[in-house]
Amino acid sequence: MNFKKLGIIIQREYLNKVKKKSFLLTTFGVPILFAAMYVVLIFIMLKAKEDSKTVAVIDQSGIVMPMLEDTETIHFQEYTAVSADSLKNHLADFGADILLSISPLDTAARTVSANTYAEKPMGVETAEMLENRINKAVEAYRIESYGIEGLDQIMKDVHSNVRLTSYTVDAAGKETISQSEVYMIISMVLGMALYMFIAIFSGMVMSSVIEEKSSRVVEVLVSSVKATELMIGKIVGVALVALTQFLLWIILTVVIVGIIGGVVGFDKIMDNPDMQQQVTQMAGTPGMNMDLTELQALTDTTAVAEGPTGIQAVVGTLTSLNYGQIVLAFIIYFLFGYLLYASLFAAIGSAVENEADTQQLQIPVTIPLLLGFFIAFYAFRAPESSIVFWGSMIPFTSPIVMLARLPFGVATWELVVSIALLVVTFIACAWASAKIYKVGILMYGKKSSFKDLWKWLKQK
């Protein structure tokens, strides 16, 4: 192989891609899009609340209305003396948006039934708040019905808020905190990112091959260089484009988000009462109307006796991760996973004259890639299960699945075996793809099939 010519091919492929308007658009557009999503998310969290509503209440039980206190967005008005049939059809006349009808108290089951009527469907937040208040009223009635003095306080004292804190212990006996939810998020992000990059840039190689073949440019190129050198140069050139774009995305996204955070002021945003309410609700606090002060008080009183707070557990988990191993594994699996699939896609591109003819030949190649993506989504549920283990070993799925397993801890020998199998498989597929590419790149006027590919593969 002539490395000088190979370098020229790589340079040509790289410059040809990075100078295109589409590359510049996606490289600079994606970070701006991410930053815009960041701003929009904050805006939605601040503004996504329902308009003020008036709820007309017909409480035949006598236990619910005392629990219905007004909030900033919901006002309650009692109309127990009015029939539900006349009220629900004339809500506007009564100045109401919603009718909440509570049935008479069922003393045997010690409960009530509740219905709402409105011209438009209620938002989830309003529905959950009403359900929460009604359930509290029924619970209070049931506690009172036992006739035990101080039972309400006893129930509060009995209530427990134990948090499960998980630790991993290494061979030296060192304990590190581990939060499964953090591993799950990192696992999903790594798996999705690798799948996306491999699929996008491998497809870019195939499109480039088809473009040069259909325009007959390849005939000029193979007169000066070997077809194998052309294929390898194209694959490596696109790989460099991918790495360039990936690094620029990271740098530009961090810079743009940092600038926006500095201009808008993240601290001011978090001090906003509406934002605090949204964060409190997303944190899954008991009761929709608990404010951030009450949440902090709850956290502080239970943290000492019952383990680290959620934030402490998340921070502890993030600091315990082996980022060096994760970054190195990401680069290795991205590189060889991309090279494996890019060589296969290059062979497919050489066998057709337009992208419409690639669908039949693409299916056997894309199925393992999709399979790896689906297994990766299962990895955080059972990272040590047999299907996830073998998915991280089989070369056609291992780049995605192993990255999804990695945050949960993988034995060194498993990583070594998985990477070795991936490298060997890449070499074998690259050799086979080169044989197909060498013949297929100069074939015109005939729609190729798997039988043709097999025939070209057997040629010496």
Buried (B, 14 or more C-beta within 10 A) or exposed (E): EEEEBBEBBBEBBBEBBBEEEEBEEBBBEBBEEBBEEBBEEBEEBBEEBEEEBBBBBBBEBBBBBEBBEEBEBBBBEEBEEBEBEEBBEEBEEBEBBBBBBBBEBEEEEEBBEBEBBBEEEBBEBBEEBBEBBBBEBBBBBEBEEEEEEEBEEEEEEEEEEEEEBEEEEEEEEEEBBBBBEBBBBBBBEBBBBBBEBBBEBBBBBBBBBBBBBBEEEBEEBBEEBBBBBBBBBBBBBBBBBBBBBBEBBEEBBEEBBEEBBEEEEEEEBEEEEBBBBBBBBEEEBEEBBBEBEBBEEBBEEBBEEBBBBBEBBBBBBEEBBEEEBBEEBBEBBBBBBBBBBBBBBBBBBBBBBEBEBBEEBBEEBBEBBEBBBBBBBBBBEEBEEEEBBEBBBBBBBBBBBBBBBBBBBBEEEBBEBBBEBBBEBBBEBBEBBBBBBBBBBEBEEEEBEEEBBEEBBEEE
